[in-house]
Amino acid sequence: MHSTKNNADVTWQAFKNGSREAFEIIYKEYIGDLLNYGYKVTSDSRLIEDSAQDLFFELWKNRSGLS
């Protein structure tokens, strides 16, 4: 478990430093859960997908200021 947390910390730091590979890892790790959650709120698939895309865009744009 400690190793997994350490890997997540390293990935997050790489993402914050501009690593597109780290961003892809984060995206692949969380997009399914995010979309599934969206379907619990609405059945509008376009809204869910657009919202997820907007979220990841904002994360990328503001990555250096994230904690």
PQR file of N, CA, C, O and H, with PARSE charges and radii, in Angstrom:
ATOM      1  N   MET A   1       0.824  -1.192   0.000 -0.4000 1.5000
ATOM      2  CA  MET A   1       0.000   0.000   0.000 -0.0000 2.0000
ATOM      3  C   MET A   1       0.866   1.253   0.000  0.5500 1.7000
ATOM      4  O   MET A   1       0.575   2.212  -0.714 -0.5500 1.4000
ATOM      5  N   HIS A   2       1.911   1.245   0.786 -0.4000 1.5000
ATOM      6  CA  HIS A   2       2.798   2.404   0.853 -0.0000 2.0000
ATOM      7  C   HIS A   2       3.408   2.692  -0.523  0.5500 1.7000
ATOM      8  O   HIS A   2       3.537   3.851  -0.916 -0.5500 1.4000
ATOM      9  H   HIS A   2       2.147   0.465   1.366  0.4000 1.0000
ATOM     10  N   SER A   3       3.775   1.654  -1.241 -0.4000 1.5000
ATOM     11  CA  SER A   3       4.356   1.809  -2.568 -0.0000 2.0000
ATOM     12  C   SER A   3       3.353   2.436  -3.536  0.5500 1.7000
ATOM     13  O   SER A   3       3.726   3.272  -4.359 -0.5500 1.4000
ATOM     14  H   SER A   3       3.671   0.712  -0.922  0.4000 1.0000
ATOM     15  N   THR A   4       2.085   2.036  -3.442 -0.4000 1.5000
ATOM     16  CA  THR A   4       1.056   2.594  -4.310 -0.0000 2.0000
ATOM     17  C   THR A   4       0.882   4.079  -4.044  0.5500 1.7000
ATOM     18  O   THR A   4       0.776   4.871  -4.980 -0.5500 1.4000
ATOM     19  H   THR A   4       1.783   1.356  -2.773  0.4000 1.0000
ATOM     20  N   LYS A   5       0.853   4.461  -2.765 -0.4000 1.5000
ATOM     21  CA  LYS A   5       0.728   5.883  -2.421 -0.0000 2.0000
ATOM     22  C   LYS A   5       1.947   6.643  -2.914  0.5500 1.7000
ATOM     23  O   LYS A   5       1.813   7.753  -3.428 -0.5500 1.4000
ATOM     24  H   LYS A   5       0.940   3.818  -2.005  0.4000 1.0000
ATOM     25  N   ASN A   6       3.114   6.075  -2.769 -0.4000 1.5000
ATOM     26  CA  ASN A   6       4.334   6.725  -3.228 -0.0000 2.0000
ATOM     27  C   ASN A   6       4.286   6.916  -4.743  0.5500 1.7000
ATOM     28  O   ASN A   6       4.658   7.977  -5.243 -0.5500 1.4000
ATOM     29  H   ASN A   6       3.222   5.173  -2.351  0.4000 1.0000
ATOM     30  N   ASN A   7       3.826   5.890  -5.484 -0.4000 1.5000
ATOM     31  CA  ASN A   7       3.707   6.010  -6.933 -0.0000 2.0000
ATOM     32  C   ASN A   7       2.716   7.102  -7.305  0.5500 1.7000
ATOM     33  O   ASN A   7       2.957   7.872  -8.235 -0.5500 1.4000
ATOM     34  H   ASN A   7       3.524   5.028  -5.078  0.4000 1.0000
ATOM     35  N   ALA A   8       1.600   7.174  -6.582 -0.4000 1.5000
ATOM     36  CA  ALA A   8       0.600   8.207  -6.841 -0.0000 2.0000
ATOM     37  C   ALA A   8       1.186   9.593  -6.580  0.5500 1.7000
ATOM     38  O   ALA A   8       0.934  10.526  -7.343 -0.5500 1.4000
ATOM     39  H   ALA A   8       1.405   6.549  -5.827  0.4000 1.0000
ATOM     40  N   ASP A   9       1.964   9.732  -5.513 -0.4000 1.5000
ATOM     41  CA  ASP A   9       2.596  11.015  -5.200 -0.0000 2.0000
ATOM     42  C   ASP A   9       3.581  11.425  -6.290  0.5500 1.7000
ATOM     43  O   ASP A   9       3.631  12.590  -6.683 -0.5500 1.4000
ATOM     44  H   ASP A   9       2.169   8.975  -4.894  0.4000 1.0000
ATOM     45  N   VAL A  10       4.357  10.467  -6.772 -0.4000 1.5000
ATOM     46  CA  VAL A  10       5.333  10.740  -7.835 -0.0000 2.0000
ATOM     47  C   VAL A  10       4.610  11.142  -9.119  0.5500 1.7000
ATOM     48  O   VAL A  10       5.013  12.080  -9.806 -0.5500 1.4000
ATOM     49  H   VAL A  10       4.316   9.521  -6.453  0.4000 1.0000
ATOM     50  N   THR A  11       3.534  10.416  -9.432 -0.4000 1.5000
ATOM     51  CA  THR A  11       2.755  10.732 -10.635 -0.0000 2.0000
ATOM     52  C   THR A  11       2.153  12.129 -10.524  0.5500 1.7000
ATOM     53  O   THR A  11       2.214  12.908 -11.476 -0.5500 1.4000
ATOM     54  H   THR A  11       3.206   9.654  -8.874  0.4000 1.0000
ATOM     55  N   TRP A  12       1.574  12.449  -9.372 -0.4000 1.5000
ATOM     56  CA  TRP A  12       0.966  13.768  -9.175 -0.0000 2.0000
ATOM     57  C   TRP A  12       2.010  14.874  -9.321  0.5500 1.7000
ATOM     58  O   TRP A  12       1.754  15.894  -9.961 -0.5500 1.4000
ATOM     59  H   TRP A  12       1.525  11.816  -8.599  0.4000 1.0000
ATOM     60  N   GLN A  13       3.172  14.673  -8.734 -0.4000 1.5000
ATOM     61  CA  GLN A  13       4.227  15.690  -8.830 -0.0000 2.0000
ATOM     62  C   GLN A  13       4.681  15.846 -10.271  0.5500 1.7000
ATOM     63  O   GLN A  13       4.903  16.968 -10.726 -0.5500 1.4000
ATOM     64  H   GLN A  13       3.381  13.844  -8.214  0.4000 1.0000
ATOM     65  N   ALA A  14       4.822  14.750 -10.995 -0.4000 1.5000
ATOM     66  CA  ALA A  14       5.209  14.814 -12.411 -0.0000 2.0000
ATOM     67  C   ALA A  14       4.148  15.558 -13.211  0.5500 1.7000
ATOM     68  O   ALA A  14       4.477  16.371 -14.075 -0.5500 1.4000
ATOM     69  H   ALA A  14       4.642  13.838 -10.625  0.4000 1.0000
ATOM     70  N   PHE A  15       2.870  15.282 -12.925 -0.4000 1.5000
ATOM     71  CA  PHE A  15       1.778  15.996 -13.572 -0.0000 2.0000
ATOM     72  C   PHE A  15       1.881  17.489 -13.322  0.5500 1.7000
ATOM     73  O   PHE A  15       1.773  18.289 -14.252 -0.5500 1.4000
ATOM     74  H   PHE A  15       2.603  14.622 -12.223  0.4000 1.0000
ATOM     75  N   LYS A  16       2.087  17.864 -12.074 -0.4000 1.5000
ATOM     76  CA  LYS A  16       2.197  19.278 -11.723 -0.0000 2.0000
ATOM     77  C   LYS A  16       3.374  19.946 -12.437  0.5500 1.7000
ATOM     78  O   LYS A  16       3.347  21.147 -12.704 -0.5500 1.4000
ATOM     79  H   LYS A  16       2.174  17.214 -11.319  0.4000 1.0000
ATOM     80  N   ASN A  17       4.395  19.164 -12.740 -0.4000 1.5000
ATOM     81  CA  ASN A  17       5.576  19.688 -13.434 -0.0000 2.0000
ATOM     82  C   ASN A  17       5.417  19.659 -14.954  0.5500 1.7000
ATOM     83  O   ASN A  17       6.341  20.025 -15.680 -0.5500 1.4000
ATOM     84  H   ASN A  17       4.416  18.188 -12.523  0.4000 1.0000
ATOM     85  N   GLY A  18       4.241  19.222 -15.443 -0.4000 1.5000
ATOM     86  CA  GLY A  18       3.971  19.288 -16.872 -0.0000 2.0000
ATOM     87  C   GLY A  18       4.099  17.992 -17.643  0.5500 1.7000
ATOM     88  O   GLY A  18       4.105  18.015 -18.873 -0.5500 1.4000
ATOM     89  H   GLY A  18       3.490  18.925 -14.853  0.4000 1.0000
ATOM     90  N   SER A  19       4.202  16.863 -16.962 -0.4000 1.5000
ATOM     91  CA  SER A  19       4.331  15.580 -17.649 -0.0000 2.0000
ATOM     92  C   SER A  19       2.995  15.150 -18.260  0.5500 1.7000
ATOM     93  O   SER A  19       2.018  14.912 -17.550 -0.5500 1.4000
ATOM     94  H   SER A  19       4.198  16.845 -15.962  0.4000 1.0000
ATOM     95  N   ARG A  20       2.978  15.059 -19.568 -0.4000 1.5000
ATOM     96  CA  ARG A  20       1.770  14.589 -20.254 -0.0000 2.0000
ATOM     97  C   ARG A  20       1.521  13.112 -19.962  0.5500 1.7000
ATOM     98  O   ARG A  20       0.373  12.671 -19.911 -0.5500 1.4000
ATOM     99  H   ARG A  20       3.772  15.252 -20.145  0.4000 1.0000
ATOM    100  N   GLU A  21       2.590  12.354 -19.771 -0.4000 1.5000
ATOM    101  CA  GLU A  21       2.443  10.940 -19.436 -0.0000 2.0000
ATOM    102  C   GLU A  21       1.759  10.768 -18.083  0.5500 1.7000
ATOM    103  O   GLU A  21       0.902   9.899 -17.921 -0.5500 1.4000
ATOM    104  H   GLU A  21       3.523  12.712 -19.813  0.4000 1.0000
ATOM    105  N   ALA A  22       2.135  11.589 -17.122 -0.4000 1.5000
ATOM    106  CA  ALA A  22       1.510  11.543 -15.799 -0.0000 2.0000
ATOM    107  C   ALA A  22       0.040  11.955 -15.900  0.5500 1.7000
ATOM    108  O   ALA A  22      -0.819  11.367 -15.243 -0.5500 1.4000
ATOM    109  H   ALA A  22       2.832  12.295 -17.254  0.4000 1.0000
ATOM    110  N   PHE A  23      -0.245  12.960 -16.717 -0.4000 1.5000
ATOM    111  CA  PHE A  23      -1.621  13.392 -16.926 -0.0000 2.0000
ATOM    112  C   PHE A  23      -2.448  12.247 -17.514  0.5500 1.7000
ATOM    113  O   PHE A  23      -3.588  12.025 -17.107 -0.5500 1.4000
ATOM    114  H   PHE A  23       0.452  13.438 -17.251  0.4000 1.0000
ATOM    115  N   GLU A  24      -1.877  11.536 -18.458 -0.4000 1.5000
ATOM    116  CA  GLU A  24      -2.575  10.394 -19.069 -0.0000 2.0000
ATOM    117  C   GLU A  24      -2.849   9.305 -18.033  0.5500 1.7000
ATOM    118  O   GLU A  24      -3.929   8.713 -18.034 -0.5500 1.4000
ATOM    119  H   GLU A  24      -0.951  11.716 -18.789  0.4000 1.0000
ATOM    120  N   ILE A  25      -1.901   9.040 -17.165 -0.4000 1.5000
ATOM    121  CA  ILE A  25      -2.087   8.043 -16.101 -0.0000 2.0000
ATOM    122  C   ILE A  25      -3.234   8.458 -15.186  0.5500 1.7000
ATOM    123  O   ILE A  25      -4.091   7.641 -14.851 -0.5500 1.4000
ATOM    124  H   ILE A  25      -1.025   9.521 -17.165  0.4000 1.0000
ATOM    125  N   ILE A  26      -3.250   9.713 -14.787 -0.4000 1.5000
ATOM    126  CA  ILE A  26      -4.311  10.222 -13.911 -0.0000 2.0000
ATOM    127  C   ILE A  26      -5.657  10.147 -14.620  0.5500 1.7000
ATOM    128  O   ILE A  26      -6.651   9.726 -14.030 -0.5500 1.4000
ATOM    129  H   ILE A  26      -2.553  10.377 -15.060  0.4000 1.0000
ATOM    130  N   TYR A  27      -5.689  10.552 -15.877 -0.4000 1.5000
ATOM    131  CA  TYR A  27      -6.921  10.509 -16.654 -0.0000 2.0000
ATOM    132  C   TYR A  27      -7.464   9.083 -16.720  0.5500 1.7000
ATOM    133  O   TYR A  27      -8.635   8.841 -16.428 -0.5500 1.4000
ATOM    134  H   TYR A  27      -4.881  10.894 -16.357  0.4000 1.0000
ATOM    135  N   LYS A  28      -6.611   8.151 -17.102 -0.4000 1.5000
ATOM    136  CA  LYS A  28      -7.048   6.753 -17.239 -0.0000 2.0000
ATOM    137  C   LYS A  28      -7.482   6.158 -15.903  0.5500 1.7000
ATOM    138  O   LYS A  28      -8.370   5.306 -15.858 -0.5500 1.4000
ATOM    139  H   LYS A  28      -5.659   8.347 -17.339  0.4000 1.0000
ATOM    140  N   GLU A  29      -6.864   6.601 -14.827 -0.4000 1.5000
ATOM    141  CA  GLU A  29      -7.201   6.089 -13.499 -0.0000 2.0000
ATOM    142  C   GLU A  29      -8.587   6.552 -13.040  0.5500 1.7000
ATOM    143  O   GLU A  29      -9.303   5.796 -12.384 -0.5500 1.4000
ATOM    144  H   GLU A  29      -6.143   7.293 -14.864  0.4000 1.0000
ATOM    145  N   TYR A  30      -8.965   7.773 -13.374 -0.4000 1.5000
ATOM    146  CA  TYR A  30     -10.169   8.366 -12.794 -0.0000 2.0000
ATOM    147  C   TYR A  30     -11.330   8.603 -13.746  0.5500 1.7000
ATOM    148  O   TYR A  30     -12.444   8.839 -13.279 -0.5500 1.4000
ATOM    149  H   TYR A  30      -8.383   8.388 -13.907  0.4000 1.0000
ATOM    150  N   ILE A  31     -11.124   8.551 -15.061 -0.4000 1.5000
ATOM    151  CA  ILE A  31     -12.199   8.902 -15.978 -0.0000 2.0000
ATOM    152  C   ILE A  31     -13.401   7.967 -15.841  0.5500 1.7000
ATOM    153  O   ILE A  31     -14.540   8.431 -15.897 -0.5500 1.4000
ATOM    154  H   ILE A  31     -10.219   8.360 -15.440  0.4000 1.0000
ATOM    155  N   GLY A  32     -13.182   6.689 -15.664 -0.4000 1.5000
ATOM    156  CA  GLY A  32     -14.297   5.746 -15.522 -0.0000 2.0000
ATOM    157  C   GLY A  32     -15.159   6.050 -14.316  0.5500 1.7000
ATOM    158  O   GLY A  32     -16.385   6.091 -14.417 -0.5500 1.4000
ATOM    159  H   GLY A  32     -12.256   6.312 -15.618  0.4000 1.0000
ATOM    160  N   ASP A  33     -14.524   6.264 -13.176 -0.4000 1.5000
ATOM    161  CA  ASP A  33     -15.268   6.591 -11.957 -0.0000 2.0000
ATOM    162  C   ASP A  33     -16.012   7.915 -12.106  0.5500 1.7000
ATOM    163  O   ASP A  33     -17.152   8.051 -11.663 -0.5500 1.4000
ATOM    164  H   ASP A  33     -13.528   6.231 -13.094  0.4000 1.0000
ATOM    165  N   LEU A  34     -15.362   8.876 -12.727 -0.4000 1.5000
ATOM    166  CA  LEU A  34     -15.987  10.182 -12.922 -0.0000 2.0000
ATOM    167  C   LEU A  34     -17.221  10.077 -13.819  0.5500 1.7000
ATOM    168  O   LEU A  34     -18.261  10.664 -13.517 -0.5500 1.4000
ATOM    169  H   LEU A  34     -14.435   8.766 -13.086  0.4000 1.0000
ATOM    170  N   LEU A  35     -17.109   9.335 -14.913 -0.4000 1.5000
ATOM    171  CA  LEU A  35     -18.251   9.162 -15.810 -0.0000 2.0000
ATOM    172  C   LEU A  35     -19.369   8.385 -15.120  0.5500 1.7000
ATOM    173  O   LEU A  35     -20.542   8.735 -15.250 -0.5500 1.4000
ATOM    174  H   LEU A  35     -16.265   8.859 -15.158  0.4000 1.0000
ATOM    175  N   ASN A  36     -19.012   7.340 -14.392 -0.4000 1.5000
ATOM    176  CA  ASN A  36     -20.031   6.574 -13.658 -0.0000 2.0000
ATOM    177  C   ASN A  36     -20.766   7.451 -12.653  0.5500 1.7000
ATOM    178  O   ASN A  36     -21.983   7.339 -12.506 -0.5500 1.4000
ATOM    179  H   ASN A  36     -18.059   7.056 -14.287  0.4000 1.0000
ATOM    180  N   TYR A  37     -20.047   8.309 -11.970 -0.4000 1.5000
ATOM    181  CA  TYR A  37     -20.686   9.229 -11.036 -0.0000 2.0000
ATOM    182  C   TYR A  37     -21.631  10.163 -11.783  0.5500 1.7000
ATOM    183  O   TYR A  37     -22.745  10.416 -11.325 -0.5500 1.4000
ATOM    184  H   TYR A  37     -19.059   8.400 -12.089  0.4000 1.0000
ATOM    185  N   GLY A  38     -21.195  10.670 -12.919 -0.4000 1.5000
ATOM    186  CA  GLY A  38     -22.028  11.562 -13.708 -0.0000 2.0000
ATOM    187  C   GLY A  38     -23.347  10.914 -14.100  0.5500 1.7000
ATOM    188  O   GLY A  38     -24.386  11.574 -14.104 -0.5500 1.4000
ATOM    189  H   GLY A  38     -20.290  10.464 -13.291  0.4000 1.0000
ATOM    190  N   TYR A  39     -23.313   9.628 -14.430 -0.4000 1.5000
ATOM    191  CA  TYR A  39     -24.547   8.928 -14.804 -0.0000 2.0000
ATOM    192  C   TYR A  39     -25.496   8.732 -13.626  0.5500 1.7000
ATOM    193  O   TYR A  39     -26.678   8.452 -13.825 -0.5500 1.4000
ATOM    194  H   TYR A  39     -22.469   9.092 -14.428  0.4000 1.0000
ATOM    195  N   LYS A  40     -24.998   8.875 -12.420 -0.4000 1.5000
ATOM    196  CA  LYS A  40     -25.879   8.835 -11.250 -0.0000 2.0000
ATOM    197  C   LYS A  40     -26.621  10.159 -11.079  0.5500 1.7000
ATOM    198  O   LYS A  40     -27.663  10.215 -10.425 -0.5500 1.4000
ATOM    199  H   LYS A  40     -24.038   9.102 -12.259  0.4000 1.0000
ATOM    200  N   VAL A  41     -26.078  11.221 -11.671 -0.4000 1.5000
ATOM    201  CA  VAL A  41     -26.661  12.548 -11.553 -0.0000 2.0000
ATOM    202  C   VAL A  41     -27.608  12.838 -12.716  0.5500 1.7000
ATOM    203  O   VAL A  41     -28.665  13.441 -12.525 -0.5500 1.4000
ATOM    204  H   VAL A  41     -25.232  11.175 -12.203  0.4000 1.0000
ATOM    205  N   THR A  42     -27.227  12.408 -13.922 -0.4000 1.5000
ATOM    206  CA  THR A  42     -28.028  12.676 -15.118 -0.0000 2.0000
ATOM    207  C   THR A  42     -27.782  11.578 -16.146  0.5500 1.7000
ATOM    208  O   THR A  42     -26.768  10.882 -16.100 -0.5500 1.4000
ATOM    209  H   THR A  42     -26.369  11.918 -14.077  0.4000 1.0000
ATOM    210  N   SER A  43     -28.710  11.437 -17.058 -0.4000 1.5000
ATOM    211  CA  SER A  43     -28.529  10.464 -18.135 -0.0000 2.0000
ATOM    212  C   SER A  43     -28.031  11.141 -19.411  0.5500 1.7000
ATOM    213  O   SER A  43     -27.905  10.485 -20.445 -0.5500 1.4000
ATOM    214  H   SER A  43     -29.533  12.003 -17.096  0.4000 1.0000
ATOM    215  N   ASP A  44     -27.749  12.429 -19.354 -0.4000 1.5000
ATOM    216  CA  ASP A  44     -27.280  13.191 -20.507 -0.0000 2.0000
ATOM    217  C   ASP A  44     -25.796  12.898 -20.750  0.5500 1.7000
ATOM    218  O   ASP A  44     -24.927  13.535 -20.155 -0.5500 1.4000
ATOM    219  H   ASP A  44     -27.852  12.962 -18.514  0.4000 1.0000
ATOM    220  N   SER A  45     -25.518  11.946 -21.616 -0.4000 1.5000
ATOM    221  CA  SER A  45     -24.135  11.502 -21.829 -0.0000 2.0000
ATOM    222  C   SER A  45     -23.247  12.622 -22.374  0.5500 1.7000
ATOM    223  O   SER A  45     -22.071  12.705 -22.022 -0.5500 1.4000
ATOM    224  H   SER A  45     -26.225  11.428 -22.099  0.4000 1.0000
ATOM    225  N   ARG A  46     -23.793  13.465 -23.213 -0.4000 1.5000
ATOM    226  CA  ARG A  46     -22.995  14.573 -23.754 -0.0000 2.0000
ATOM    227  C   ARG A  46     -22.588  15.531 -22.631  0.5500 1.7000
ATOM    228  O   ARG A  46     -21.441  15.977 -22.585 -0.5500 1.4000
ATOM    229  H   ARG A  46     -24.749  13.397 -23.499  0.4000 1.0000
ATOM    230  N   LEU A  47     -23.505  15.844 -21.742 -0.4000 1.5000
ATOM    231  CA  LEU A  47     -23.196  16.720 -20.612 -0.0000 2.0000
ATOM    232  C   LEU A  47     -22.128  16.091 -19.719  0.5500 1.7000
ATOM    233  O   LEU A  47     -21.194  16.769 -19.289 -0.5500 1.4000
ATOM    234  H   LEU A  47     -24.436  15.481 -21.780  0.4000 1.0000
ATOM    235  N   ILE A  48     -22.267  14.806 -19.445 -0.4000 1.5000
ATOM    236  CA  ILE A  48     -21.305  14.111 -18.589 -0.0000 2.0000
ATOM    237  C   ILE A  48     -19.913  14.129 -19.220  0.5500 1.7000
ATOM    238  O   ILE A  48     -18.931  14.471 -18.561 -0.5500 1.4000
ATOM    239  H   ILE A  48     -23.025  14.256 -19.794  0.4000 1.0000
ATOM    240  N   GLU A  49     -19.834  13.764 -20.488 -0.4000 1.5000
ATOM    241  CA  GLU A  49     -18.535  13.715 -21.168 -0.0000 2.0000
ATOM    242  C   GLU A  49     -17.919  15.102 -21.301  0.5500 1.7000
ATOM    243  O   GLU A  49     -16.715  15.266 -21.102 -0.5500 1.4000
ATOM    244  H   GLU A  49     -20.632  13.486 -21.024  0.4000 1.0000
ATOM    245  N   ASP A  50     -18.734  16.104 -21.637 -0.4000 1.5000
ATOM    246  CA  ASP A  50     -18.227  17.478 -21.736 -0.0000 2.0000
ATOM    247  C   ASP A  50     -17.732  17.985 -20.384  0.5500 1.7000
ATOM    248  O   ASP A  50     -16.706  18.660 -20.305 -0.5500 1.4000
ATOM    249  H   ASP A  50     -19.712  15.970 -21.799  0.4000 1.0000
ATOM    250  N   SER A  51     -18.461  17.658 -19.328 -0.4000 1.5000
ATOM    251  CA  SER A  51     -18.068  18.096 -17.985 -0.0000 2.0000
ATOM    252  C   SER A  51     -16.755  17.451 -17.563  0.5500 1.7000
ATOM    253  O   SER A  51     -15.897  18.108 -16.974 -0.5500 1.4000
ATOM    254  H   SER A  51     -19.295  17.110 -19.392  0.4000 1.0000
ATOM    255  N   ALA A  52     -16.597  16.167 -17.864 -0.4000 1.5000
ATOM    256  CA  ALA A  52     -15.348  15.472 -17.535 -0.0000 2.0000
ATOM    257  C   ALA A  52     -14.189  16.087 -18.318  0.5500 1.7000
ATOM    258  O   ALA A  52     -13.112  16.315 -17.769 -0.5500 1.4000
ATOM    259  H   ALA A  52     -17.293  15.633 -18.343  0.4000 1.0000
ATOM    260  N   GLN A  53     -14.419  16.351 -19.600 -0.4000 1.5000
ATOM    261  CA  GLN A  53     -13.376  16.978 -20.415 -0.0000 2.0000
ATOM    262  C   GLN A  53     -13.013  18.353 -19.859  0.5500 1.7000
ATOM    263  O   GLN A  53     -11.835  18.699 -19.769 -0.5500 1.4000
ATOM    264  H   GLN A  53     -15.295  16.166 -20.046  0.4000 1.0000
ATOM    265  N   ASP A  54     -14.020  19.130 -19.488 -0.4000 1.5000
ATOM    266  CA  ASP A  54     -13.767  20.453 -18.898 -0.0000 2.0000
ATOM    267  C   ASP A  54     -12.957  20.346 -17.613  0.5500 1.7000
ATOM    268  O   ASP A  54     -12.042  21.137 -17.384 -0.5500 1.4000
ATOM    269  H   ASP A  54     -14.977  18.849 -19.561  0.4000 1.0000
ATOM    270  N   LEU A  55     -13.291  19.371 -16.776 -0.4000 1.5000
ATOM    271  CA  LEU A  55     -12.560  19.176 -15.529 -0.0000 2.0000
ATOM    272  C   LEU A  55     -11.089  18.888 -15.797  0.5500 1.7000
ATOM    273  O   LEU A  55     -10.211  19.510 -15.199 -0.5500 1.4000
ATOM    274  H   LEU A  55     -14.035  18.728 -16.962  0.4000 1.0000
ATOM    275  N   PHE A  56     -10.821  17.943 -16.699 -0.4000 1.5000
ATOM    276  CA  PHE A  56      -9.424  17.596 -16.974 -0.0000 2.0000
ATOM    277  C   PHE A  56      -8.677  18.746 -17.653  0.5500 1.7000
ATOM    278  O   PHE A  56      -7.480  18.924 -17.428 -0.5500 1.4000
ATOM    279  H   PHE A  56     -11.534  17.437 -17.185  0.4000 1.0000
ATOM    280  N   PHE A  57      -9.371  19.519 -18.474 -0.4000 1.5000
ATOM    281  CA  PHE A  57      -8.750  20.695 -19.077 -0.0000 2.0000
ATOM    282  C   PHE A  57      -8.350  21.694 -17.991  0.5500 1.7000
ATOM    283  O   PHE A  57      -7.241  22.228 -18.010 -0.5500 1.4000
ATOM    284  H   PHE A  57     -10.343  19.374 -18.657  0.4000 1.0000
ATOM    285  N   GLU A  58      -9.251  21.940 -17.056 -0.4000 1.5000
ATOM    286  CA  GLU A  58      -8.955  22.872 -15.961 -0.0000 2.0000
ATOM    287  C   GLU A  58      -7.819  22.355 -15.077  0.5500 1.7000
ATOM    288  O   GLU A  58      -6.972  23.128 -14.628 -0.5500 1.4000
ATOM    289  H   GLU A  58     -10.151  21.506 -17.041  0.4000 1.0000
ATOM    290  N   LEU A  59      -7.809  21.053 -14.834 -0.4000 1.5000
ATOM    291  CA  LEU A  59      -6.698  20.479 -14.062 -0.0000 2.0000
ATOM    292  C   LEU A  59      -5.367  20.740 -14.761  0.5500 1.7000
ATOM    293  O   LEU A  59      -4.398  21.174 -14.138 -0.5500 1.4000
ATOM    294  H   LEU A  59      -8.497  20.426 -15.198  0.4000 1.0000
ATOM    295  N   TRP A  60      -5.338  20.468 -16.070 -0.4000 1.5000
ATOM    296  CA  TRP A  60      -4.094  20.671 -16.826 -0.0000 2.0000
ATOM    297  C   TRP A  60      -3.689  22.144 -16.818  0.5500 1.7000
ATOM    298  O   TRP A  60      -2.525  22.475 -16.593 -0.5500 1.4000
ATOM    299  H   TRP A  60      -6.126  20.115 -16.576  0.4000 1.0000
ATOM    300  N   LYS A  61      -4.644  23.011 -17.060 -0.4000 1.5000
ATOM    301  CA  LYS A  61      -4.370  24.447 -17.147 -0.0000 2.0000
ATOM    302  C   LYS A  61      -3.849  25.008 -15.816  0.5500 1.7000
ATOM    303  O   LYS A  61      -2.996  25.896 -15.799 -0.5500 1.4000
ATOM    304  H   LYS A  61      -5.590  22.743 -17.243  0.4000 1.0000
ATOM    305  N   ASN A  62      -4.366  24.485 -14.716 -0.4000 1.5000
ATOM    306  CA  ASN A  62      -4.027  25.021 -13.387 -0.0000 2.0000
ATOM    307  C   ASN A  62      -3.106  24.097 -12.590  0.5500 1.7000
ATOM    308  O   ASN A  62      -2.983  24.248 -11.374 -0.5500 1.4000
ATOM    309  H   ASN A  62      -5.059  23.763 -14.729  0.4000 1.0000
ATOM    310  N   ARG A  63      -2.467  23.157 -13.252 -0.4000 1.5000
ATOM    311  CA  ARG A  63      -1.705  22.110 -12.551 -0.0000 2.0000
ATOM    312  C   ARG A  63      -0.621  22.637 -11.620  0.5500 1.7000
ATOM    313  O   ARG A  63      -0.411  22.079 -10.544 -0.5500 1.4000
ATOM    314  H   ARG A  63      -2.567  23.034 -14.240  0.4000 1.0000
ATOM    315  N   SER A  64       0.065  23.691 -12.011 -0.4000 1.5000
ATOM    316  CA  SER A  64       1.188  24.154 -11.175 -0.0000 2.0000
ATOM    317  C   SER A  64       0.718  24.748  -9.853  0.5500 1.7000
ATOM    318  O   SER A  64       1.491  24.801  -8.896 -0.5500 1.4000
ATOM    319  H   SER A  64      -0.105  24.145 -12.886  0.4000 1.0000
ATOM    320  N   GLY A  65      -0.533  25.194  -9.779 -0.4000 1.5000
ATOM    321  CA  GLY A  65      -1.037  25.789  -8.553 -0.0000 2.0000
ATOM    322  C   GLY A  65      -1.796  24.824  -7.668  0.5500 1.7000
ATOM    323  O   GLY A  65      -2.303  25.218  -6.618 -0.5500 1.4000
ATOM    324  H   GLY A  65      -1.161  25.151 -10.556  0.4000 1.0000
ATOM    325  N   LEU A  66      -1.885  23.556  -8.073 -0.4000 1.5000
ATOM    326  CA  LEU A  66      -2.616  22.572  -7.288 -0.0000 2.0000
ATOM    327  C   LEU A  66      -1.760  22.032  -6.154  0.5500 1.7000
ATOM    328  O   LEU A  66      -0.537  21.950  -6.275 -0.5500 1.4000
ATOM    329  H   LEU A  66      -1.473  23.235  -8.926  0.4000 1.0000
ATOM    330  N   SER A  67      -2.399  21.665  -5.063 -0.4000 1.5000
ATOM    331  CA  SER A  67      -1.634  21.098  -3.939 -0.0000 2.0000
ATOM    332  C   SER A  67      -1.592  19.605  -4.027  0.5500 1.7000
ATOM    333  O   SER A  67      -0.994  18.954  -3.170 -0.5500 1.4000
ATOM    334  H   SER A  67      -3.392  21.732  -4.965  0.4000 1.0000
TER
END
